Amino acid sequence: SDDAARAEITKGVQRELNNINYEPGPADGILGLVTRAAIFAYEYDNGLVLTSEPSDQLLSQLILGSSSLSQSSARPGKTMTPDAESLVRTVKQQLAGLGYQTGVPGPALTPELARAIREFETDQKLKVSGRISGPMESRLLRLKSEPKARRDAIAKASSR
């Protein structure tokens, strides 16, 4: 079935991203926010069109290391599909919910968003990248489910 094939591709992408330390979470074939954020980071770092979605092309690029994917010639790492735009909106809402200033709403990758991500990464003692990533999204989700950690995070954000 399509679902089974998709899960296999997702699992392969997760496995390969784990091998190169993009931290998409476990290779379980389930496409959650952490996996999508890890794919986004890889695409961003490689100047690819931002999709945040697993695909055959992405998997072969990860395995072969050569690009069958279209480099985004207009603005590398800036051309986004609706799925990627939806991920950016989600991350903005998550950060804003903790009190970080993410700039204008919507899917744009603004300097304000990059700064908010850097501040969050710094406050959470994550490696600072200033872009959406697996580890950052993983931490955002954890804060959502842990009230005390969430309160601490909000306090850090507001003390800036």
Secondary structure, 3 states (H helix, E strand, C coil): CHHHHHHHHHHHHHHHHHHCCCCCCCCCCCCCHHHHHHHHHHHHHCCECECCCCCHHHHHHHHHCCCCCCECCCCCCCCECHHHHHHHHHHHHHHHHCCCCCCCCCCCCCHHHHHHHHHHHHHCCCCCCCCCCHHHHHHHHHHHHCHHHHHHHHHHHHCC
